[in-house]
Amino acid sequence: MSKAGSTARRLNAEQRKRLWSQWRQGDSIAEIARSLGQYPASIRWILKTHGGISPRERQRSERTLSLAERESISRGLARGQSLRQIARELERPASTISREVKRHGGREHYRAESADRRAWQNAQRPKRCVLTSRPRLQRVVATRLKRNWSPEQIARWLKRTYSHDETMRVSHETIYRSLYVQSRGALKKELVSHLRFERLMRQSKAARSGDGRGKILDAVSISERPAEAQDRAVPGHWEGDLLSGSHNSHIATLVERQTRYVMLAKVSSKQTQEVVGALKRVIGKLPAELRRSLTWDRGKELSRHRDFSLATDMQVYFCDPQSPWQRGSNENTNGLLRQYFPKGMDLTSLTQAQLNKVARELNERPRKTLGFLTPVEKLREVVASIG
């Protein structure tokens, strides 16, 4: 086995679940690798093995013994109960309990956790592909693929043409799986070349749509931002972004446009609920006069901007794609922050107290654009004029 394959096998169930979740959201292989602390080659190996299609989650049959039942068996054996007594308590046939104990070490060596783990591993039964078990259907599908039909066109045509023969029907998803997961042995790999987009593995819809940027629901463009925010005449208009570090670590950064006052927020990930929650906590501490609007990049981390607006009474405006200059104050601030958080630094271990200390240092530093006042002094001046 390759080094990538060996490393990938060490991912636990929770990590694999995160991997497929990020892949469906449109994250790149590099982003997923950073998030899981893995090499991109390892992530690519897993994705390619499954054809880019997340495997169906296994479910335990109700007929099999659960971990709780196995723990009851273990406790019963420790108390010296007979197998029939244990079976009656669990309302299971005595033969089921007898086979279970015999199969996993006997009375002396039976352990619930190891027995459950072994039973789960032994129960794996790869389901035979529909196309493999129906040669006629397989030939028809392959013929249509060679004629450059899409899997969806084939599936719809089969349903209409063989309306009274269920053995001649197959979903378009099954056709895709048979093409991209070659271990199924149903359709030859060469047939992938007849698809509209020839790929080595299936991509998520989010990835095909340009990773979702620019597709945020109900996003209000920066072109609709009021003039008072544009010319910095009124305080309370903020710009924000995520400052990124290694291992998929991030800090939320905020800067007030008129005073250049900086606030930083610790985030455990760039998931929208995490970022929005952190911004609500930080912004919520400000007086109403300093909560007017927030201008953000097109990042998906603020896709739940309506929740933020509802909690803070601040309208969110989004920059145009690839236009970081539209939030110039924030870009400049992020450049200053690199003095404290260099590129490649892991930001995970930083506490909110440490972030507050850095923000305070920046806010107490004289700024040329403010006539060498500090952001703190400028903010006090502005607040006093409002009062």
TORKOL-4160 file (C-alpha; in steps of 0.2 Angstrom, whole numbers, padded with zeros to 4 digits, m for minus):
387
<pt num="1" X="0000" Y="0000" Z="0000"/>
<pt num="2" X="0006" Y="0018" Z="m0004"/>
<pt num="3" X="0012" Y="0029" Z="0010"/>
<pt num="4" X="m0004" Y="0040" Z="0007"/>
<pt num="5" X="m0015" Y="0025" Z="0008"/>
<pt num="6" X="m0007" Y="0020" Z="0024"/>
<pt num="7" X="m0008" Y="0037" Z="0032"/>
<pt num="8" X="m0026" Y="0039" Z="0027"/>
<pt num="9" X="m0031" Y="0023" Z="0035"/>
<pt num="10" X="m0027" Y="0031" Z="0052"/>
<pt num="11" X="m0041" Y="0043" Z="0051"/>
<pt num="12" X="m0054" Y="0039" Z="0064"/>
<pt num="13" X="m0073" Y="0039" Z="0060"/>
<pt num="14" X="m0076" Y="0057" Z="0066"/>
<pt num="15" X="m0061" Y="0063" Z="0055"/>
<pt num="16" X="m0068" Y="0054" Z="0040"/>
<pt num="17" X="m0085" Y="0061" Z="0043"/>
<pt num="18" X="m0078" Y="0079" Z="0043"/>
<pt num="19" X="m0068" Y="0075" Z="0027"/>
<pt num="20" X="m0084" Y="0071" Z="0017"/>
<pt num="21" X="m0093" Y="0085" Z="0025"/>
<pt num="22" X="m0080" Y="0098" Z="0019"/>
<pt num="23" X="m0079" Y="0089" Z="0002"/>
<pt num="24" X="m0098" Y="0091" Z="m0001"/>
<pt num="25" X="m0097" Y="0110" Z="0005"/>
<pt num="26" X="m0084" Y="0112" Z="m0009"/>
<pt num="27" X="m0068" Y="0114" Z="0001"/>
<pt num="28" X="m0052" Y="0110" Z="m0009"/>
<pt num="29" X="m0041" Y="0095" Z="m0005"/>
<pt num="30" X="m0028" Y="0107" Z="0002"/>
<pt num="31" X="m0041" Y="0115" Z="0014"/>
<pt num="32" X="m0047" Y="0098" Z="0020"/>
<pt num="33" X="m0029" Y="0092" Z="0023"/>
<pt num="34" X="m0025" Y="0107" Z="0033"/>
<pt num="35" X="m0041" Y="0105" Z="0043"/>
<pt num="36" X="m0037" Y="0087" Z="0048"/>
<pt num="37" X="m0019" Y="0089" Z="0049"/>
<pt num="38" X="m0015" Y="0077" Z="0035"/>
<pt num="39" X="m0005" Y="0077" Z="0019"/>
<pt num="40" X="m0015" Y="0082" Z="0004"/>
<pt num="41" X="m0010" Y="0066" Z="m0005"/>
<pt num="42" X="m0018" Y="0056" Z="0009"/>
<pt num="43" X="m0035" Y="0065" Z="0007"/>
<pt num="44" X="m0034" Y="0063" Z="m0012"/>
<pt num="45" X="m0031" Y="0045" Z="m0010"/>
<pt num="46" X="m0047" Y="0043" Z="0001"/>
<pt num="47" X="m0057" Y="0053" Z="m0012"/>
<pt num="48" X="m0050" Y="0044" Z="m0027"/>
<pt num="49" X="m0054" Y="0027" Z="m0019"/>
<pt num="50" X="m0072" Y="0032" Z="m0017"/>
<pt num="51" X="m0073" Y="0041" Z="m0033"/>
<pt num="52" X="m0076" Y="0058" Z="m0024"/>
<pt num="53" X="m0093" Y="0050" Z="m0018"/>
<pt num="54" X="m0096" Y="0049" Z="0000"/>
<pt num="55" X="m0099" Y="0031" Z="0006"/>
<pt num="56" X="m0116" Y="0028" Z="0013"/>
<pt num="57" X="m0116" Y="0028" Z="0032"/>
<pt num="58" X="m0117" Y="0010" Z="0039"/>
<pt num="59" X="m0132" Y="0007" Z="0050"/>
<pt num="60" X="m0134" Y="m0007" Z="0064"/>
<pt num="61" X="m0148" Y="m0019" Z="0061"/>
<pt num="62" X="m0161" Y="m0020" Z="0075"/>
<pt num="63" X="m0158" Y="m0039" Z="0075"/>
<pt num="64" X="m0140" Y="m0038" Z="0080"/>
<pt num="65" X="m0135" Y="m0036" Z="0098"/>
<pt num="66" X="m0131" Y="m0018" Z="0103"/>
<pt num="67" X="m0116" Y="m0012" Z="0113"/>
<pt num="68" X="m0128" Y="m0010" Z="0128"/>
<pt num="69" X="m0134" Y="m0028" Z="0127"/>
<pt num="70" X="m0116" Y="m0034" Z="0126"/>
<pt num="71" X="m0112" Y="m0024" Z="0142"/>
<pt num="72" X="m0127" Y="m0033" Z="0150"/>
<pt num="73" X="m0120" Y="m0050" Z="0145"/>
<pt num="74" X="m0103" Y="m0045" Z="0152"/>
<pt num="75" X="m0110" Y="m0040" Z="0168"/>
<pt num="76" X="m0121" Y="m0056" Z="0169"/>
<pt num="77" X="m0106" Y="m0067" Z="0166"/>
<pt num="78" X="m0096" Y="m0057" Z="0180"/>
<pt num="79" X="m0110" Y="m0061" Z="0192"/>
<pt num="80" X="m0110" Y="m0079" Z="0187"/>
<pt num="81" X="m0127" Y="m0079" Z="0179"/>
<pt num="82" X="m0131" Y="m0093" Z="0167"/>
<pt num="83" X="m0133" Y="m0089" Z="0148"/>
<pt num="84" X="m0152" Y="m0093" Z="0149"/>
<pt num="85" X="m0154" Y="m0081" Z="0164"/>
<pt num="86" X="m0145" Y="m0067" Z="0153"/>
<pt num="87" X="m0155" Y="m0072" Z="0138"/>
<pt num="88" X="m0172" Y="m0070" Z="0148"/>
<pt num="89" X="m0166" Y="m0053" Z="0155"/>
<pt num="90" X="m0162" Y="m0047" Z="0137"/>
<pt num="91" X="m0178" Y="m0055" Z="0129"/>
<pt num="92" X="m0166" Y="m0064" Z="0117"/>
<pt num="93" X="m0165" Y="m0082" Z="0112"/>
<pt num="94" X="m0153" Y="m0092" Z="0123"/>
<pt num="95" X="m0144" Y="m0098" Z="0107"/>
<pt num="96" X="m0140" Y="m0080" Z="0102"/>
<pt num="97" X="m0132" Y="m0077" Z="0119"/>
<pt num="98" X="m0123" Y="m0094" Z="0118"/>
<pt num="99" X="m0116" Y="m0090" Z="0101"/>
<pt num="100" X="m0111" Y="m0072" Z="0106"/>
<pt num="101" X="m0101" Y="m0078" Z="0121"/>
<pt num="102" X="m0093" Y="m0093" Z="0112"/>
<pt num="103" X="m0088" Y="m0082" Z="0097"/>
<pt num="104" X="m0079" Y="m0068" Z="0107"/>
<pt num="105" X="m0068" Y="m0077" Z="0120"/>
<pt num="106" X="m0080" Y="m0088" Z="0131"/>
<pt num="107" X="m0085" Y="m0084" Z="0149"/>
<pt num="108" X="m0068" Y="m0080" Z="0155"/>
<pt num="109" X="m0062" Y="m0068" Z="0141"/>
<pt num="110" X="m0078" Y="m0060" Z="0135"/>
<pt num="111" X="m0077" Y="m0041" Z="0134"/>
<pt num="112" X="m0092" Y="m0031" Z="0128"/>
<pt num="113" X="m0082" Y="m0017" Z="0119"/>
<pt num="114" X="m0070" Y="m0028" Z="0109"/>
<pt num="115" X="m0084" Y="m0040" Z="0105"/>
<pt num="116" X="m0095" Y="m0026" Z="0098"/>
<pt num="117" X="m0080" Y="m0019" Z="0088"/>
<pt num="118" X="m0076" Y="m0036" Z="0081"/>
<pt num="119" X="m0094" Y="m0040" Z="0077"/>
<pt num="120" X="m0096" Y="m0023" Z="0068"/>
<pt num="121" X="m0080" Y="m0027" Z="0057"/>
<pt num="122" X="m0086" Y="m0044" Z="0053"/>
<pt num="123" X="m0103" Y="m0038" Z="0048"/>
<pt num="124" X="m0096" Y="m0029" Z="0033"/>
<pt num="125" X="m0105" Y="m0036" Z="0017"/>
<pt num="126" X="m0101" Y="m0026" Z="0001"/>
<pt num="127" X="m0118" Y="m0024" Z="m0007"/>
<pt num="128" X="m0118" Y="m0030" Z="m0025"/>
<pt num="129" X="m0120" Y="m0017" Z="m0038"/>
<pt num="130" X="m0137" Y="m0017" Z="m0048"/>
<pt num="131" X="m0128" Y="m0016" Z="m0064"/>
<pt num="132" X="m0116" Y="m0031" Z="m0060"/>
<pt num="133" X="m0131" Y="m0042" Z="m0056"/>
<pt num="134" X="m0141" Y="m0037" Z="m0072"/>
<pt num="135" X="m0130" Y="m0039" Z="m0087"/>
<pt num="136" X="m0143" Y="m0034" Z="m0099"/>
<pt num="137" X="m0146" Y="m0017" Z="m0090"/>
<pt num="138" X="m0127" Y="m0015" Z="m0089"/>
<pt num="139" X="m0125" Y="m0017" Z="m0108"/>
<pt num="140" X="m0139" Y="m0005" Z="m0112"/>
<pt num="141" X="m0131" Y="0008" Z="m0100"/>
<pt num="142" X="m0114" Y="0006" Z="m0107"/>
<pt num="143" X="m0121" Y="0008" Z="m0125"/>
<pt num="144" X="m0130" Y="0025" Z="m0121"/>
<pt num="145" X="m0114" Y="0031" Z="m0112"/>
<pt num="146" X="m0104" Y="0028" Z="m0128"/>
<pt num="147" X="m0117" Y="0039" Z="m0137"/>
<pt num="148" X="m0112" Y="0053" Z="m0125"/>
<pt num="149" X="m0129" Y="0052" Z="m0115"/>
<pt num="150" X="m0128" Y="0059" Z="m0097"/>
<pt num="151" X="m0132" Y="0047" Z="m0083"/>
<pt num="152" X="m0148" Y="0057" Z="m0079"/>
<pt num="153" X="m0154" Y="0055" Z="m0098"/>
<pt num="154" X="m0151" Y="0037" Z="m0097"/>
<pt num="155" X="m0160" Y="0034" Z="m0081"/>
<pt num="156" X="m0175" Y="0044" Z="m0087"/>
<pt num="157" X="m0175" Y="0035" Z="m0104"/>
<pt num="158" X="m0175" Y="0018" Z="m0095"/>
<pt num="159" X="m0189" Y="0023" Z="m0084"/>
<pt num="160" X="m0200" Y="0028" Z="m0099"/>
<pt num="161" X="m0194" Y="0014" Z="m0111"/>
<pt num="162" X="m0196" Y="0000" Z="m0098"/>
<pt num="163" X="m0210" Y="0006" Z="m0088"/>
<pt num="164" X="m0216" Y="m0011" Z="m0085"/>
<pt num="165" X="m0199" Y="m0019" Z="m0081"/>
<pt num="166" X="m0191" Y="m0014" Z="m0065"/>
<pt num="167" X="m0176" Y="m0025" Z="m0068"/>
<pt num="168" X="m0171" Y="m0012" Z="m0082"/>
<pt num="169" X="m0171" Y="0003" Z="m0071"/>
<pt num="170" X="m0157" Y="0011" Z="m0062"/>
<pt num="171" X="m0154" Y="0029" Z="m0055"/>
<pt num="172" X="m0142" Y="0041" Z="m0062"/>
<pt num="173" X="m0133" Y="0041" Z="m0045"/>
<pt num="174" X="m0129" Y="0022" Z="m0047"/>
<pt num="175" X="m0122" Y="0025" Z="m0064"/>
<pt num="176" X="m0111" Y="0039" Z="m0058"/>
<pt num="177" X="m0105" Y="0028" Z="m0043"/>
<pt num="178" X="m0102" Y="0013" Z="m0055"/>
<pt num="179" X="m0091" Y="0024" Z="m0066"/>
<pt num="180" X="m0081" Y="0033" Z="m0052"/>
<pt num="181" X="m0079" Y="0018" Z="m0040"/>
<pt num="182" X="m0071" Y="0005" Z="m0051"/>
<pt num="183" X="m0070" Y="m0008" Z="m0037"/>
<pt num="184" X="m0089" Y="m0011" Z="m0041"/>
<pt num="185" X="m0083" Y="m0019" Z="m0058"/>
<pt num="186" X="m0099" Y="m0014" Z="m0067"/>
<pt num="187" X="m0094" Y="m0001" Z="m0080"/>
<pt num="188" X="m0077" Y="0001" Z="m0088"/>
<pt num="189" X="m0066" Y="0017" Z="m0083"/>
<pt num="190" X="m0065" Y="0022" Z="m0101"/>
<pt num="191" X="m0083" Y="0026" Z="m0101"/>
<pt num="192" X="m0079" Y="0042" Z="m0090"/>
<pt num="193" X="m0072" Y="0050" Z="m0106"/>
<pt num="194" X="m0090" Y="0051" Z="m0113"/>
<pt num="195" X="m0096" Y="0061" Z="m0099"/>
<pt num="196" X="m0098" Y="0080" Z="m0102"/>
<pt num="197" X="m0085" Y="0083" Z="m0089"/>
<pt num="198" X="m0071" Y="0070" Z="m0089"/>
<pt num="199" X="m0065" Y="0069" Z="m0071"/>
<pt num="200" X="m0056" Y="0056" Z="m0061"/>
<pt num="201" X="m0069" Y="0058" Z="m0047"/>
<pt num="202" X="m0085" Y="0066" Z="m0043"/>
<pt num="203" X="m0085" Y="0084" Z="m0037"/>
<pt num="204" X="m0098" Y="0092" Z="m0026"/>
<pt num="205" X="m0111" Y="0104" Z="m0032"/>
<pt num="206" X="m0103" Y="0118" Z="m0021"/>
<pt num="207" X="m0086" Y="0115" Z="m0029"/>
<pt num="208" X="m0093" Y="0115" Z="m0047"/>
<pt num="209" X="m0101" Y="0132" Z="m0043"/>
<pt num="210" X="m0085" Y="0140" Z="m0039"/>
<pt num="211" X="m0084" Y="0135" Z="m0020"/>
<pt num="212" X="m0100" Y="0145" Z="m0016"/>
<pt num="213" X="m0092" Y="0162" Z="m0016"/>
<pt num="214" X="m0104" Y="0175" Z="m0023"/>
<pt num="215" X="m0118" Y="0164" Z="m0020"/>
<pt num="216" X="m0123" Y="0169" Z="m0002"/>
<pt num="217" X="m0142" Y="0170" Z="0000"/>
<pt num="218" X="m0149" Y="0188" Z="0001"/>
<pt num="219" X="m0132" Y="0196" Z="0000"/>
<pt num="220" X="m0132" Y="0215" Z="m0001"/>
<pt num="221" X="m0119" Y="0222" Z="m0012"/>
<pt num="222" X="m0106" Y="0235" Z="m0006"/>
<pt num="223" X="m0113" Y="0246" Z="m0020"/>
<pt num="224" X="m0129" Y="0248" Z="m0009"/>
<pt num="225" X="m0119" Y="0254" Z="0006"/>
<pt num="226" X="m0124" Y="0272" Z="0011"/>
<pt num="227" X="m0113" Y="0287" Z="0007"/>
<pt num="228" X="m0110" Y="0290" Z="0026"/>
<pt num="229" X="m0101" Y="0274" Z="0027"/>
<pt num="230" X="m0091" Y="0277" Z="0011"/>
<pt num="231" X="m0084" Y="0294" Z="0015"/>
<pt num="232" X="m0081" Y="0289" Z="0034"/>
<pt num="233" X="m0092" Y="0304" Z="0039"/>
<pt num="234" X="m0101" Y="0294" Z="0053"/>
<pt num="235" X="m0094" Y="0281" Z="0065"/>
<pt num="236" X="m0101" Y="0264" Z="0067"/>
<pt num="237" X="m0097" Y="0256" Z="0050"/>
<pt num="238" X="m0085" Y="0241" Z="0051"/>
<pt num="239" X="m0075" Y="0231" Z="0040"/>
<pt num="240" X="m0071" Y="0212" Z="0044"/>
<pt num="241" X="m0062" Y="0197" Z="0037"/>
<pt num="242" X="m0054" Y="0181" Z="0043"/>
<pt num="243" X="m0035" Y="0181" Z="0046"/>
<pt num="244" X="m0029" Y="0163" Z="0042"/>
<pt num="245" X="m0015" Y="0153" Z="0050"/>
<pt num="246" X="m0008" Y="0135" Z="0048"/>
<pt num="247" X="m0019" Y="0120" Z="0051"/>
<pt num="248" X="m0035" Y="0128" Z="0046"/>
<pt num="249" X="m0034" Y="0141" Z="0060"/>
<pt num="250" X="m0042" Y="0158" Z="0060"/>
<pt num="251" X="m0045" Y="0174" Z="0069"/>
<pt num="252" X="m0060" Y="0186" Z="0065"/>
<pt num="253" X="m0053" Y="0204" Z="0063"/>
<pt num="254" X="m0064" Y="0220" Z="0063"/>
<pt num="255" X="m0059" Y="0238" Z="0061"/>
<pt num="256" X="m0070" Y="0253" Z="0062"/>
<pt num="257" X="m0069" Y="0264" Z="0046"/>
<pt num="258" X="m0068" Y="0281" Z="0054"/>
<pt num="259" X="m0057" Y="0278" Z="0069"/>
<pt num="260" X="m0047" Y="0263" Z="0063"/>
<pt num="261" X="m0052" Y="0255" Z="0080"/>
<pt num="262" X="m0048" Y="0236" Z="0080"/>
<pt num="263" X="m0057" Y="0221" Z="0088"/>
<pt num="264" X="m0051" Y="0203" Z="0087"/>
<pt num="265" X="m0062" Y="0188" Z="0090"/>
<pt num="266" X="m0056" Y="0170" Z="0093"/>
<pt num="267" X="m0065" Y="0157" Z="0081"/>
<pt num="268" X="m0062" Y="0138" Z="0082"/>
<pt num="269" X="m0066" Y="0136" Z="0063"/>
<pt num="270" X="m0072" Y="0146" Z="0048"/>
<pt num="271" X="m0089" Y="0137" Z="0049"/>
<pt num="272" X="m0103" Y="0151" Z="0047"/>
<pt num="273" X="m0111" Y="0147" Z="0064"/>
<pt num="274" X="m0094" Y="0149" Z="0073"/>
<pt num="275" X="m0089" Y="0165" Z="0065"/>
<pt num="276" X="m0106" Y="0173" Z="0066"/>
<pt num="277" X="m0107" Y="0168" Z="0084"/>
<pt num="278" X="m0090" Y="0176" Z="0088"/>
<pt num="279" X="m0095" Y="0192" Z="0079"/>
<pt num="280" X="m0111" Y="0194" Z="0088"/>
<pt num="281" X="m0102" Y="0192" Z="0105"/>
<pt num="282" X="m0089" Y="0205" Z="0101"/>
<pt num="283" X="m0100" Y="0218" Z="0092"/>
<pt num="284" X="m0114" Y="0215" Z="0105"/>
<pt num="285" X="m0103" Y="0224" Z="0118"/>
<pt num="286" X="m0103" Y="0241" Z="0108"/>
<pt num="287" X="m0116" Y="0255" Z="0110"/>
<pt num="288" X="m0129" Y="0256" Z="0097"/>
<pt num="289" X="m0121" Y="0272" Z="0090"/>
<pt num="290" X="m0106" Y="0262" Z="0085"/>
<pt num="291" X="m0116" Y="0248" Z="0077"/>
<pt num="292" X="m0122" Y="0253" Z="0059"/>
<pt num="293" X="m0115" Y="0242" Z="0046"/>
<pt num="294" X="m0102" Y="0228" Z="0043"/>
<pt num="295" X="m0093" Y="0226" Z="0026"/>
<pt num="296" X="m0086" Y="0208" Z="0023"/>
<pt num="297" X="m0078" Y="0198" Z="0009"/>
<pt num="298" X="m0088" Y="0185" Z="m0001"/>
<pt num="299" X="m0082" Y="0171" Z="0011"/>
<pt num="300" X="m0095" Y="0158" Z="0015"/>
<pt num="301" X="m0091" Y="0160" Z="0033"/>
<pt num="302" X="m0104" Y="0174" Z="0034"/>
<pt num="303" X="m0117" Y="0165" Z="0024"/>
<pt num="304" X="m0128" Y="0166" Z="0040"/>
<pt num="305" X="m0127" Y="0185" Z="0040"/>
<pt num="306" X="m0146" Y="0187" Z="0043"/>
<pt num="307" X="m0143" Y="0180" Z="0060"/>
<pt num="308" X="m0129" Y="0192" Z="0063"/>
<pt num="309" X="m0140" Y="0207" Z="0057"/>
<pt num="310" X="m0155" Y="0201" Z="0068"/>
<pt num="311" X="m0144" Y="0200" Z="0084"/>
<pt num="312" X="m0134" Y="0217" Z="0081"/>
<pt num="313" X="m0146" Y="0227" Z="0071"/>
<pt num="314" X="m0132" Y="0230" Z="0058"/>
<pt num="315" X="m0134" Y="0228" Z="0039"/>
<pt num="316" X="m0120" Y="0217" Z="0031"/>
<pt num="317" X="m0113" Y="0222" Z="0014"/>
<pt num="318" X="m0103" Y="0211" Z="0004"/>
<pt num="319" X="m0088" Y="0216" Z="m0007"/>
<pt num="320" X="m0087" Y="0211" Z="m0026"/>
<pt num="321" X="m0078" Y="0195" Z="m0030"/>
<pt num="322" X="m0059" Y="0197" Z="m0029"/>
<pt num="323" X="m0060" Y="0215" Z="m0023"/>
<pt num="324" X="m0051" Y="0215" Z="m0006"/>
<pt num="325" X="m0047" Y="0234" Z="m0009"/>
<pt num="326" X="m0066" Y="0238" Z="m0006"/>
<pt num="327" X="m0062" Y="0234" Z="0012"/>
<pt num="328" X="m0045" Y="0243" Z="0012"/>
<pt num="329" X="m0045" Y="0248" Z="0031"/>
<pt num="330" X="m0047" Y="0229" Z="0036"/>
<pt num="331" X="m0034" Y="0224" Z="0023"/>
<pt num="332" X="m0021" Y="0236" Z="0030"/>
<pt num="333" X="m0025" Y="0231" Z="0048"/>
<pt num="334" X="m0023" Y="0213" Z="0043"/>
<pt num="335" X="m0006" Y="0218" Z="0037"/>
<pt num="336" X="m0002" Y="0226" Z="0053"/>
<pt num="337" X="m0008" Y="0210" Z="0062"/>
<pt num="338" X="0005" Y="0199" Z="0053"/>
<pt num="339" X="0018" Y="0207" Z="0064"/>
<pt num="340" X="0010" Y="0198" Z="0078"/>
<pt num="341" X="0004" Y="0183" Z="0069"/>
<pt num="342" X="0016" Y="0179" Z="0055"/>
<pt num="343" X="0010" Y="0168" Z="0040"/>
<pt num="344" X="0011" Y="0150" Z="0044"/>
<pt num="345" X="0008" Y="0152" Z="0062"/>
<pt num="346" X="m0004" Y="0140" Z="0070"/>
<pt num="347" X="m0018" Y="0152" Z="0078"/>
<pt num="348" X="m0027" Y="0138" Z="0087"/>
<pt num="349" X="m0019" Y="0140" Z="0104"/>
<pt num="350" X="m0021" Y="0159" Z="0105"/>
<pt num="351" X="m0034" Y="0164" Z="0119"/>
<pt num="352" X="m0046" Y="0178" Z="0118"/>
<pt num="353" X="m0036" Y="0187" Z="0131"/>
<pt num="354" X="m0020" Y="0187" Z="0120"/>
<pt num="355" X="m0030" Y="0193" Z="0105"/>
<pt num="356" X="m0037" Y="0207" Z="0116"/>
<pt num="357" X="m0019" Y="0212" Z="0121"/>
<pt num="358" X="m0014" Y="0213" Z="0103"/>
<pt num="359" X="m0029" Y="0223" Z="0098"/>
<pt num="360" X="m0026" Y="0235" Z="0113"/>
<pt num="361" X="m0008" Y="0238" Z="0107"/>
<pt num="362" X="m0014" Y="0242" Z="0089"/>
<pt num="363" X="m0027" Y="0254" Z="0096"/>
<pt num="364" X="m0014" Y="0263" Z="0107"/>
<pt num="365" X="m0002" Y="0265" Z="0092"/>
<pt num="366" X="m0002" Y="0283" Z="0084"/>
<pt num="367" X="m0009" Y="0282" Z="0066"/>
<pt num="368" X="m0003" Y="0294" Z="0052"/>
<pt num="369" X="m0020" Y="0293" Z="0044"/>
<pt num="370" X="m0028" Y="0300" Z="0060"/>
<pt num="371" X="m0016" Y="0314" Z="0062"/>
<pt num="372" X="m0005" Y="0304" Z="0073"/>
<pt num="373" X="m0019" Y="0301" Z="0086"/>
<pt num="374" X="m0022" Y="0283" Z="0092"/>
<pt num="375" X="m0038" Y="0274" Z="0087"/>
<pt num="376" X="m0042" Y="0274" Z="0106"/>
<pt num="377" X="m0041" Y="0293" Z="0106"/>
<pt num="378" X="m0050" Y="0295" Z="0090"/>
<pt num="379" X="m0064" Y="0284" Z="0096"/>
<pt num="380" X="m0066" Y="0294" Z="0112"/>
<pt num="381" X="m0067" Y="0310" Z="0103"/>
<pt num="382" X="m0080" Y="0303" Z="0091"/>
<pt num="383" X="m0091" Y="0296" Z="0106"/>
<pt num="384" X="m0089" Y="0312" Z="0115"/>
<pt num="385" X="m0096" Y="0322" Z="0100"/>
<pt num="386" X="m0110" Y="0310" Z="0098"/>
<pt num="387" X="m0115" Y="0312" Z="0116"/>
